[in-house]
Each structure stands twice: as structure tokens, then as C-alpha cells.
């Protein structure tokens, strides 16, 4: 989700850490131990298995040995959509990026043999460090705060500057028209979940496809690049690993960058009175740093991208409301989200008007 409100952020933060493996996600640990011994260099048991808390769509486990910790991500058990839960894609992009020095966990192996633990899985190192949940970084002094923001932006620029073809990812996504396909995707989700008529959404559905900026560059796109999907060095403002590559593909890099900028536009940073006094870059400073690192003359289409990101978020939340309608929602406050969709649609249309919509 593009913007996480404070209550949801606290719920996610409370869900960090590990627990005993849920009954529905248990597997043959002895079989995994044998696979690890045969496929992971330097592995030595005995092995203890825990499950990470939280709502990951791909069950994620902590593997503990006397000398090392690993992370295992697997497809969930049961019947799945053909293209869903593609842990092999996650493994592929993390492994490829690891060869370039980009901050990702070291991968150790992918197992497509479902007889081992019941579903496909991969194993990577567990990276120890800080996960920073609050975008305003209240625990930091201004100088460190600024350095963390600069590191976050520089890491994204490094991803977008990566020669994806040179590391074997030339077929990792569809070529061209990324934003057009995204607008179509979220329009279809919104329409399938629609529970009320919102005039601004109808105008956006008509305007966004007509006004999509041309795609001048293609890069690896993370898809959910935000502060709490990174692990920082415990003692320095340095990104040690970027996590959660489930939505990654090839596409328009500005989709990633403007998604990050939404924290300034419609997120917690919009509530900070004096960003420079807190050591937080302004939107203009963030854009300037990203443009310098990616050798862009500027980003004249920002208002279009802000409109799109708010439209996308409205589509995501409308999808939750659709599940309420259909009786399949598991969010405890899902039924209260209707006014939020309206507010997001109205905000999106205001940016559309700034971008030239009539």
C-alpha cells in the first residue's frame, strides 16, 4: 500500500519478530535439514525453525543454527493462482542484484522440488540491523535523519541505474507501457470492487489513460519501496538490505520514486511543520538528489504521478471494501474505509487538475 496510516503501522510493528510455526504452515524440518546440508555451503545443524509474525503472503521463516541464521520464503500450501506467490522470481532478482553489490541478502538456493517441504522455497541469509518504522524518525537527530533519507534515495537510484540486461534480467518484465498497464490494472480492480459512485474516480478513469507520460526509461522496479522494507546498519545511516521483492518487475522507474515521494504528499511527512529543521529533505531536495544520481534534467510530470499513486491507493482500499461486500474481508476495520476512498479520489483529481485535466 502506498501510504500506511499510523494505526496500521503500529499493527505491523507489533507483528515483527518470530513465533512458533503455525500449524497450517508446518513442514518436515528433517527434510529441510537434509536439503540445507546438501545445498548450503557451510551449513551445520542442529536446525531450529521459527515463523516470522505479520501478514506476508509468502510464509517466511527464521532458520537458526549454532553459528548462523537464515531466512526461508516459500509458496503457501494449498491451491494458488498460477502467477501468484512467485518466490522463484524473488529469488532470481535478489540473486542477480547480489552480483552487483546492491544491498540485498545473500541467497543460498532455490528448491523447486515440492517433495522437500511441500512447496517451492528459497533460502537466504538473515541480515541483522535496524528496521525503521516511523517515517519521521523521531529517535534520530537531524543530521542522522537527513543521512538516512539520502541513503534511502541513493539506494533507489542505484537500483534504477542497474543494467538489468547485464545481470540476466532482460526478460524479467514486459517491455514498455508500464504506467498504462498499471492504470488499467487498478481501474479493473476498482470497478470489480465498486460499492459506491465516486465522480472523481470516473473522471480519473477517463483521464489517466489519455494523459500517461511516455516511458523514456526501463529499469528494475521494486514495487513497494519504503522505509520499513529496508534494513539499516545498526550504527550508521547505511542500507544493508532491501526486502520484499514480491512486486518487482521491469518498468517505469518513476513509479518507484514517486511512490516513495507520497510520504511527503499524503503521508506522515506531510504533517511535519519544518522539514529542514528536522533534517528531512523537502520534496524538491529529494527530487534534486534522485535526478542528479540518475542523470535526469528534472521531473516535470510529478503531478501526474501523484495523481496516479493516489488513484492506485484508492483502488487498493476499494478492493478491501469489495471484500467486505463479498464477505471475505479479514481487516477488522475494513468496513470503515469508504470515506477514505472518497478522500483519496478527490486528492487524486486535484493533482490531475494541476497536471492539466479539465
C-alpha positions as CSV (number, residue, x, y, z in Angstrom):
1,X,0.0,0.0,0.0
2,X,1.4,3.4,-0.9
3,X,0.7,5.1,2.4
4,X,0.4,3.3,5.7
5,X,-1.6,5.2,8.4
6,X,-0.2,5.3,12.0
7,X,-2.6,2.7,13.4
8,X,-1.8,0.2,10.6
9,X,1.9,0.9,11.0
10,X,1.7,0.2,14.7
11,X,-0.1,-3.1,14.0
12,X,2.6,-4.1,11.6
13,X,5.3,-3.1,14.0
14,X,3.7,-5.2,16.7
15,X,3.8,-8.1,14.3
16,X,7.5,-8.1,13.9
17,X,9.6,-10.9,15.4
18,X,9.2,-14.6,15.3
19,X,6.8,-17.2,16.8
20,X,6.4,-20.9,16.7
21,X,5.5,-22.2,13.3
22,X,1.7,-22.1,12.7
23,X,0.1,-25.5,12.4
24,X,-1.1,-24.7,8.8
25,X,2.5,-23.7,7.8
26,X,4.4,-26.6,9.3
27,X,6.6,-28.9,7.2
28,X,9.1,-31.7,7.6
29,X,12.1,-30.0,9.3
30,X,14.3,-33.1,9.0
31,X,13.8,-32.9,5.2
32,X,14.8,-29.3,5.2
33,X,17.9,-30.1,7.3
34,X,18.9,-32.6,4.7
35,X,18.4,-30.2,1.8
36,X,20.3,-27.5,3.6
37,X,23.2,-29.8,4.3
38,X,23.3,-30.8,0.6
39,X,22.8,-27.3,-0.9
40,X,24.0,-24.6,1.5
41,X,27.8,-24.1,1.8
42,X,29.0,-24.1,5.4
43,X,25.6,-25.2,6.8
44,X,25.8,-27.1,10.1
45,X,22.9,-28.1,12.3
46,X,21.1,-28.7,14.5
47,X,18.3,-26.6,13.0
48,X,15.6,-24.7,14.7
49,X,12.7,-23.2,12.7
50,X,10.6,-20.2,13.7
51,X,8.0,-18.3,11.7
52,X,8.1,-14.5,11.2
53,X,4.9,-12.8,12.5
54,X,3.0,-10.5,10.2
55,X,0.9,-10.8,7.1
56,X,3.4,-11.9,4.5
57,X,1.6,-13.5,1.6
58,X,4.5,-15.9,1.2
59,X,5.2,-17.6,4.6
60,X,8.6,-16.6,5.9
61,X,10.7,-18.5,8.4
62,X,13.8,-17.9,10.5
63,X,16.2,-20.8,10.4
64,X,18.6,-20.8,13.4
65,X,21.8,-22.9,13.7
66,X,24.5,-22.7,16.3
67,X,26.6,-20.4,14.1
68,X,24.3,-18.7,11.6
69,X,20.7,-17.5,10.9
70,X,18.9,-17.9,7.6
71,X,15.6,-16.8,6.2
72,X,13.3,-19.2,4.2
73,X,10.5,-17.9,2.0
74,X,8.1,-20.4,0.4
75,X,4.9,-20.5,-1.5
76,X,1.9,-21.1,0.8
77,X,0.4,-24.5,0.8
78,X,-2.9,-25.1,-1.0
79,X,-4.4,-24.2,-4.4
80,X,-3.0,-20.9,-5.8
81,X,-3.4,-18.7,-8.8
82,X,-0.8,-19.7,-11.5
83,X,1.2,-16.5,-11.3
84,X,0.8,-15.8,-7.6
85,X,3.4,-16.2,-4.9
86,X,6.3,-16.4,-7.3
87,X,9.1,-17.0,-4.9
88,X,11.3,-18.1,-7.8
89,X,11.0,-14.5,-9.2
90,X,12.0,-13.1,-5.8
91,X,15.0,-15.4,-5.7
92,X,16.0,-14.6,-9.2
93,X,16.1,-10.8,-8.8
94,X,17.8,-10.9,-5.3
95,X,20.4,-13.3,-6.6
96,X,21.1,-11.2,-9.7
97,X,21.3,-7.9,-7.8
98,X,23.6,-9.5,-5.3
99,X,26.3,-9.9,-8.0
100,X,26.3,-6.1,-8.5
101,X,26.9,-5.1,-4.9
102,X,23.3,-3.8,-4.4
103,X,22.2,-4.3,-0.8
104,X,20.3,-7.5,-0.7
105,X,20.6,-10.6,1.4
106,X,22.9,-13.3,0.0
107,X,20.8,-16.2,-1.5
108,X,21.8,-19.8,-0.9
109,X,19.5,-21.8,-3.1
110,X,16.1,-22.3,-4.7
111,X,14.2,-25.6,-4.3
112,X,11.5,-26.3,-6.9
113,X,11.1,-29.9,-5.6
114,X,7.8,-29.8,-3.7
115,X,8.5,-33.1,-2.1
116,X,11.0,-31.5,0.3
117,X,8.7,-29.2,2.4
118,X,5.5,-29.3,0.3
119,X,6.0,-26.1,-1.8
120,X,8.7,-24.3,-3.7
121,X,11.1,-22.2,-1.4
122,X,14.4,-20.4,-1.3
123,X,16.9,-19.7,1.4
124,X,18.9,-16.5,2.0
125,X,21.0,-15.0,4.8
126,X,19.2,-13.2,7.6
127,X,20.5,-9.7,7.7
128,X,20.7,-8.2,11.2
129,X,20.1,-4.5,11.6
130,X,17.5,-1.7,12.2
131,X,14.0,-1.7,10.7
132,X,12.8,1.9,10.9
133,X,9.0,2.1,11.1
134,X,8.2,5.7,11.7
135,X,8.9,7.8,8.6
136,X,9.6,10.9,10.7
137,X,12.5,9.0,12.6
138,X,11.7,10.6,16.0
139,X,14.6,8.6,17.6
140,X,17.2,10.3,15.4
141,X,19.0,13.7,15.5
142,X,18.5,15.9,12.4
143,X,21.9,15.0,10.9
144,X,21.3,11.3,11.1
145,X,17.8,11.8,9.9
146,X,19.0,13.5,6.8
147,X,21.7,10.9,6.1
148,X,19.1,8.1,6.4
149,X,16.8,9.8,3.8
150,X,19.7,10.4,1.5
151,X,20.8,6.8,1.8
152,X,17.2,5.6,1.0
153,X,17.1,7.8,-2.1
154,X,20.6,6.9,-3.2
155,X,19.8,3.2,-2.9
156,X,16.7,3.5,-5.1
157,X,18.7,5.4,-7.7
158,X,21.3,2.6,-7.6
159,X,18.6,0.1,-8.3
160,X,17.2,2.2,-11.2
161,X,20.8,2.6,-12.6
162,X,21.4,-1.1,-12.6
163,X,21.9,-2.6,-16.1
164,X,19.3,-5.3,-15.8
165,X,20.2,-6.9,-19.1
166,X,23.8,-7.3,-18.0
167,X,22.7,-9.4,-15.0
168,X,20.4,-11.6,-16.9
169,X,17.1,-9.9,-16.2
170,X,16.2,-8.7,-19.7
171,X,13.0,-10.8,-19.7
172,X,12.0,-10.1,-16.1
173,X,9.0,-8.0,-17.2
174,X,7.0,-6.8,-20.2
175,X,8.6,-4.1,-22.3
176,X,7.1,-0.6,-22.5
177,X,3.8,1.0,-21.5
178,X,4.2,0.1,-17.8
179,X,2.2,3.0,-16.5
180,X,-0.6,2.4,-19.0
181,X,-0.8,-1.2,-17.8
182,X,-0.8,-0.1,-14.2
183,X,-3.7,2.3,-14.7
184,X,-5.6,-0.4,-16.5
185,X,-4.9,-2.9,-13.7
186,X,-6.1,-0.6,-10.9
187,X,-9.1,0.6,-12.9
188,X,-10.2,-3.1,-13.3
189,X,-9.7,-3.7,-9.6
190,X,-11.7,-0.6,-8.7
191,X,-14.6,-1.5,-11.0
192,X,-14.7,-5.1,-9.8
193,X,-14.9,-3.9,-6.2
194,X,-17.0,-0.7,-6.7
195,X,-19.5,-0.2,-3.9
196,X,-20.5,3.5,-4.5
197,X,-20.4,6.0,-7.3
198,X,-17.5,8.5,-6.9
199,X,-17.5,11.1,-9.7
200,X,-13.7,11.9,-9.3
201,X,-12.8,8.2,-9.8
202,X,-14.9,8.2,-13.0
203,X,-13.0,11.3,-14.3
204,X,-9.7,9.8,-13.4
205,X,-10.5,6.5,-15.1
206,X,-11.2,8.5,-18.3
207,X,-8.3,11.0,-17.9
208,X,-5.3,8.9,-16.7
209,X,-5.0,6.6,-19.7
210,X,-5.2,9.6,-22.1
211,X,-2.5,11.5,-20.3
212,X,0.0,8.8,-19.4
213,X,3.6,10.2,-19.8
214,X,5.7,8.4,-22.3
215,X,8.0,5.8,-20.8
216,X,11.6,7.0,-21.6
217,X,13.4,4.6,-19.4
218,X,13.0,1.0,-18.2
219,X,14.6,-0.3,-15.0
220,X,14.1,-2.9,-12.3
221,X,11.1,-1.6,-10.3
222,X,10.8,-2.8,-6.7
223,X,7.1,-2.1,-6.4
224,X,6.9,-1.4,-2.7
225,X,10.0,0.7,-1.9
226,X,9.5,2.2,1.5
227,X,11.5,2.7,4.7
228,X,10.2,-0.3,6.6
229,X,11.2,-2.6,3.7
230,X,14.8,-1.9,4.4
231,X,17.3,-3.0,7.0
232,X,19.8,-0.3,8.1
233,X,23.2,-0.7,9.7
234,X,22.7,-0.7,13.5
235,X,25.2,2.2,13.9
236,X,25.2,4.0,10.6
237,X,22.8,5.5,8.1
238,X,23.5,2.8,5.5
239,X,21.1,0.4,3.9
240,X,22.2,-3.2,4.4
241,X,19.4,-4.9,2.6
242,X,16.2,-4.1,0.7
243,X,13.5,-6.6,1.4
244,X,10.2,-7.8,0.0
245,X,10.7,-8.1,-3.8
246,X,7.3,-9.8,-4.4
247,X,6.1,-7.0,-6.6
248,X,9.3,-6.4,-8.5
249,X,9.4,-6.3,-12.3
250,X,10.8,-4.3,-15.2
251,X,9.0,-1.0,-15.6
252,X,9.0,2.8,-15.3
253,X,11.4,3.8,-12.5
254,X,9.4,6.9,-11.7
255,X,6.6,4.7,-10.5
256,X,9.0,3.6,-7.7
257,X,10.4,7.1,-6.9
258,X,7.0,8.9,-6.9
259,X,5.6,6.1,-4.7
260,X,8.4,7.0,-2.2
261,X,7.5,10.7,-2.6
262,X,3.9,10.0,-1.5
263,X,5.2,10.1,2.1
264,X,5.7,13.9,1.6
265,X,2.5,14.4,-0.3
266,X,-0.1,12.3,1.5
267,X,1.8,10.6,4.3
268,X,3.5,11.3,7.7
269,X,6.0,13.8,6.3
270,X,3.1,16.0,5.2
271,X,2.4,16.6,8.9
272,X,5.9,17.8,9.7
273,X,5.9,21.6,10.0
274,X,9.5,22.4,9.3
275,X,11.2,19.6,7.3
276,X,14.7,21.2,7.1
277,X,14.7,21.9,10.9
278,X,14.1,18.2,11.4
279,X,16.9,17.2,8.9
280,X,14.3,15.9,6.5
281,X,14.8,16.8,2.8
282,X,12.0,18.7,1.1
283,X,10.3,17.1,-1.9
284,X,12.4,19.5,-4.1
285,X,15.6,18.3,-2.4
286,X,14.6,14.6,-2.8
287,X,13.8,15.2,-6.4
288,X,17.1,17.0,-7.0
289,X,19.1,14.2,-5.4
290,X,17.4,11.5,-7.4
291,X,17.7,13.4,-10.6
292,X,21.4,14.0,-10.0
293,X,22.1,10.4,-9.3
294,X,20.0,9.1,-12.3
295,X,21.2,11.9,-14.7
296,X,17.8,13.4,-15.3
297,X,17.2,17.1,-16.1
298,X,14.1,17.2,-14.0
299,X,10.7,15.6,-13.3
300,X,8.1,17.8,-15.0
301,X,5.3,15.1,-14.7
302,X,5.2,14.8,-10.9
303,X,1.6,15.9,-10.6
304,X,0.5,13.2,-13.0
305,X,2.4,10.6,-10.9
306,X,1.0,11.9,-7.6
307,X,-2.5,11.6,-9.1
308,X,-1.8,8.1,-10.2
309,X,-0.4,7.0,-6.9
310,X,-3.5,8.3,-5.0
311,X,-5.7,6.6,-7.6
312,X,-3.8,3.4,-7.1
313,X,-4.3,3.6,-3.3
314,X,-8.0,4.3,-3.8
315,X,-8.1,1.2,-5.9
316,X,-6.3,-0.9,-3.3
317,X,-8.7,0.3,-0.5
318,X,-11.7,-0.2,-2.7
319,X,-10.6,-3.8,-3.2
320,X,-10.8,-4.2,0.6
321,X,-14.3,-2.7,0.6
322,X,-15.2,-5.1,-2.2
323,X,-14.2,-8.0,0.1
324,X,-16.4,-6.5,2.8
325,X,-19.2,-6.6,0.3
326,X,-18.5,-10.2,-0.6
327,X,-18.0,-11.3,3.0
328,X,-14.3,-12.2,2.6
329,X,-12.5,-9.3,4.3
330,X,-10.2,-10.1,7.2
331,X,-9.3,-6.5,8.1
332,X,-11.0,-5.7,11.4
333,X,-11.9,-2.1,10.4
334,X,-12.4,-2.7,6.6
335,X,-16.0,-1.5,6.7
336,X,-14.8,2.0,7.8
337,X,-12.7,2.7,4.8
338,X,-15.4,4.1,2.4
339,X,-14.7,7.7,3.3
340,X,-11.0,7.2,2.7
341,X,-11.6,6.1,-0.8
342,X,-13.6,9.3,-1.5
343,X,-10.9,11.5,0.1
344,X,-8.1,9.8,-2.0
345,X,-10.2,10.1,-5.2
346,X,-10.7,13.8,-4.5
347,X,-7.0,14.4,-3.7
348,X,-6.0,12.5,-6.9
349,X,-8.3,14.6,-9.0
350,X,-6.8,17.8,-7.6
351,X,-3.4,16.6,-8.7
352,X,-4.9,15.6,-12.1
353,X,-6.2,19.2,-12.5
354,X,-2.7,20.5,-11.7
355,X,-1.4,18.2,-14.4
356,X,-3.8,19.7,-16.9
357,X,-7.1,17.7,-16.5
358,X,-10.2,19.7,-17.2
